[in-house]
Amino acid sequence: MLLPMQLASKPKNYPEHQWPLILPPQQARAVAPPQMGFGGKFGPRGLLLSCFLLRPERVNRYRRWQVPRHQALFVGGVPPEMASQEIEEHMGKYGEARVVKRCRGYVYVRLEDPEAAAAAVNDVHVVSGAELRVEKATATKKQWYCKVDPEYPPRVRLLMDGVVHIENMLSMELQMNLVQQVMSLGGGSAGFYTPRFEGREMKLQTFCLGRHWDTRSHEYCDARLDHDNLPVLALPSNLSELAQGILSDLDQKCGEVIFPKMEPDTCIVNHYSASGSLGLHQDSDESEASISAGIPVLSMSFGCSARFLFGDDGNSLRSTMLRSGDVFIFGNSARLLQHGIAKVFPRTVPKRLKEILKGRLNLTLRQTEVD
């Protein structure tokens, strides 16, 4: 019987460059002989299994340099209704083809033959009346504005046309910095106060940056005329730049422009207690030019999780959970989305924010005027 220790020496006539054997971790776990008891010793069946699985000719097929090379192609201009199978059938005339990744408006196709891939790039491609753009896929290093936590990667969710929920978009370090900055501003002059709407106190505290939203006139102005007549605080540049950076990151993630360019001039800051809420409403007091252009409203959540309601009208509502570090954006055809906070969940503040934030903090950035 060939014992495992004898495999340490190179078999006769075995290629020098393919020795010693190197297994990837998953294969190394797969070939580990089973424990058979007897004080931790391997049983006879374990020895036979290890001798069979560790044979050089079996392991060799996992070596990277023996994997057949292929050519990846970028295929742009793909209509949403076009099936991936239809693209594979069209590209199949150049050889074995498979769609390996699909995003909105484009796909990546793998061709096994590099020469066939070169021929595909030089041809004109029309599938079901749609002209497709075929290019050689190139790896480009993307420049991300937001630095996220690696253990909590962002997840983009397209909830409906013009409505996007990005989970874990803001790193904990960034959340801490923003919370400290905004709570400091809110604790000073022209900071937090409890607004009244239609004669009733709202279940939150608020203040504005850049321009003030007047709860009585439903207009944006430069002073808090509905409360204490103090001039509104300036909008910090890092907040407007962050909103633009998030939209840029979203476009890179999706491979296309999702929302029109936004230059925020206003941030409404809302602070909810554990019993706070916000009724359904539309953000319809911005200029007609801003709304008709579909310029988005971008919301960032910090602290307690909340149940967020949204929909085209009050009769077809949907909901999603907004957690600390999430970003919610609506614009384009959904610019006048009905939305509100149904419930704030107590004791859900992330551990690292507990000392600087109680309840839920929300920053909503928007562009009220278009030049």
N, C-alpha and C positions, 0 to 999 in steps of 0.2 A: 504494500500500500504506500502511496506517495503521501508523506506527511506534509502539513502546511509549511513547516520550517524549511523544507527543501526548495520551496518556491523562491527563497531569497537569492538563490544563484540563478544566473541566466541560463535558460534551456539552450541546448545545442542548436545552432543555425537560426537563433532568434535575432531579429534586427537589433543592432546596438542602440539606435535612437529611440526604440520603443520599450526600453527597459531602464530603470525599474518601473513596475506597474504603479500607476497613480490613479486612484479611484476618486470621483467626485463624492462629496459627503453623503448624498442620498444613496449612491451605490455602495459606499463603504458600510452603511447601515444595513443595506439589503443582504450583503454577503456575510455579515457576522453570523457565525454558527450558533445555533440555539443552545441554551443551557440545558443540560440533561440531568442535573442533580449531582449526586456522588461528591459532596463537599466542594461544589463549585467547578468540578472538572467537566470537560466536554465529553459527551458520550460518543460512541462509534458512529452514529448517524450524523452527528455534527461534523466529524472529521471528513466523512464522505462528501457532505454537502459543500464544505469549504473547498475541498480539492476540485470539485466540479465547477463551482462558481468562479474560482480564482484562476482557472485555466487562461493563459495569455490570449488565446484567440477569442475568448468570450469578452474579456475586459477591453480588448483593443478597439472594439467597435464604439466605445464611448469616448475615445480620444478626440479632442476638438478638431485636430487637423485632418481627420478622416471624414468629417461631416461634409456632405456635398455643398458647395458654395451656390448661393442663389443671388438673384438681383431683385431688390425692392423698388417698386415704382410708385410714385405719387400720382393719383388720378383725381383731378379736381373737376368742379362743375357738375357734381352728381346731384340730381334732383332727389328730394326726400322720398318720393314714391318709387324710385328705382331700386329694385331688389339687388342684393349682393350677388345672388346666383346669376342674374342677368349680366352683371359685369364680368364675372368669372367665365361665363360662356363666350362673351365677346373676346376677352383676353386669351381664352383657351386656344385660339387659332395660332398663337405664338408658342404654344407648348403648355405644359402643366402649369396652371395658374390658380392662385388661391387668395382670397381677400383675408388679410391678417389683422386689419384694424379698420374700423369705420367710425367717422365722426360726421357732424353735420356739414354736408357739402363736399366731402372728399373721402377717399378711401386709400389704403395702402394695399397694393397687390404684389404678391411674391411670384416671380417666375424662376423656375429652376435653371434655365439656360440663360447665361449672361448675354450671349450673342442675340438670342431672341428678344431679350429686353431692350437691347440697343435698337433693334428694328422697330419695336413697338413705339419707342420715343419719337422716331422719325415719321411715323404714320399719322394720318388724320383719323380721329375716332368719333363716330356718330352712333349712338345707341338710343333706339326708340325716339329719334328726333332730337336728342340732346347731344350737343358737341362736348366731348370730354377732353380735358387737358391732361396729357400724360407726360410726366417728367421723371427723371431719375431722382429717387429719394435721397436727400442729403441731410446729414445730421448737423443741426445748428444749435448752438448753445443759447438757450433762452435766458433773458434777463428778467428775473422776477422782482417786482417791487416789494411784495410782502414776504417777510421771512417767517415761515410757518414752523410748527413743532413737528419734527420727523415722526414722533410716535403717534401723532394725530394728523394724518395727511388730509388736505382739503378734499371735499367731495362736492362737485357741482350738480345740482338738481334742477332741471328745467320743469317747473311745476305746471306751467301752462304758457301759451304764447305771450312773451313779454314779461314773464315772471321767473326769476332765478333765485334759488336758495343755495348759498355756498356754506357748507358746514366747515368748521375749524379753519376759517380763513385767517384769523388773527392769532398770532402766537401769544403764549401767556406773558412773555416779557413785554410785548407791545400792548397787551390788554392792561397790564399793571401801570405802564407809563401813561396811557390815555386816561384811565380811571383817575389817577392822581392829578393829572392836569385838569380834567373837566370838573372834578369835585372841588378842586381848589378855586376854580373860577366861579363855580356855583355857590361857594360859601362866602363870597365877597359881595360888594355892591353890585346891583343889577344882576344878582344871581337867582337862586331858586326861589320860587313863590308858588302858592296854590292858586291856579287860575279858576275863574268862574266862566261857565259856558251856558248860555240861555238861562241865567239866573241860578244855576246850581254849581256847587264846587265839584271840580273834577277829582277823580281818585288818583291823583299823581301830583308831583311837583315838577315845575318846568322853568326854563329860561332859554333865551335864544342868543345865537352868535351871528354876527354879520348884519342881519335884518330881523326885526321882531314881527311875529305874527300876532295881530290884534284880534282877540277873541270876540270883540263886539262888532268891529267893522269888517272882519274877515279880510283884512288887507295887510300887506307887509309895509312896515315903516321903520324909521330910524330911532324911535323912542318908544318906551313902554307906556303908551297913552292909556291903555286899559287897566293899568295897575298903579305905578308910582311916578310916571313921566320921566324916569331916568333914561339916559341914552343907552342904546343897546351895545353890548360888548363886541369888540372886533372878532371876526372869524380868524382863528389861528391858521397860518399857512400850512402847517403840517397836517391839519384835518382835511383841507381841500386837496392837498397833494395826495393824501392817503386814498381819498375817494377816487381820484383819477387813476392812481396806481392799481387799485382793485379792479377797475374796469379794464385796464390794460392787461392785467394778469388773466382776467376772465377771457378776453379775446385770444390770448396766447393759448390758454387751456383748450378752448373750443376750436381754434384754427380759423376763426372768422370774427368779424365785428358784430357783436351782439346788440349793443345799445349805441345811440348817438353820443358824440363827445359831450362831456359835461364840464362846466366850469362853475363849481359850487360857490354861491354867494351867501348861503344861509344854512345854519345848522340848528335844528330844534332839539333840545336836550330834555328828555323826560326821565324822571326818577320815580319808580314804583315801589311801594312797600309790598309786603307779602300779600296784602289784601287789595292791591291796586288793580285797575283794569282800565280799558279805553274802548269806548263804544265804536261801532262800525261808522266809518266816514270815508270821504274821498279827499285827496289832496288836490283841490281844484281852484285854489286861490292864487296860484302862480299866474304869470302872464299867459295870454292866449297863445303867443308865439312859442313859449316854452312847452306848453301842453301839446299843441298841435305837432311840434317837432318830435314828440315822444321822448324828450330828454328825461332820463330816469330819476327816480327817487331812490337813494341808497341808505339803508338802515344797518347800523352795527349794534350788536347786543352784548351786554356785559352783566355778570352776576347771575341772579336767579334765572332759571329756565322759565319759559312762558308759552302758553298755547296761543298761537297766532291764527286769526281767522282772515280769510280773503276770498274774493269771488267777484264775478261780473256784476252781480246784484245780490240783494239780501236773501233771495230764494234759492240760490245755488252756491252755498258757501262751502269752502274746503278749509282744512286746518293743517298746520304743521307745527312742530316743536322747535322753537328758537332757543339755542343754548349759548352760553358765554363764548364769544369768539366767532359766532355765526354772522353772516352778512345776508341781507335780504334786499333784492333789487327788483323794481318794477318800472316799466317804461314801454315805449313803442305803442302798440295797440292796447296795452293794459295800463296806460298811464293813469287813467281815472279808476283804478282798481278800488273796490270797496275792501276795507281792511280794519282790523282792530285787535286788541289784546283781550282774550276771554278770561284768562286766568294766569296768575303768577304762582309758581310752585315754590313754597318756602324751603329753606335748608338745602338749596341746590347751588349755592354760590361756590365756585371752585375754591379749594383750600387756600391757595396763594392770594386770593382776593378778599378773603374774609375780614382781614384787619383794616382794609381801606374802603370796603363797600358793603352796605347792607341793602338787601332787596335787588331790584333790577334797574340797570341804567341803559338807556337807549339813545343813540345819536342818529339823527336823520338828516342827511345832507341833500340839498336840492339847488337848482338854479332857477331863481324866480323871474329873472329877466334875460332876454336874448338881445344882444347888441345888433 
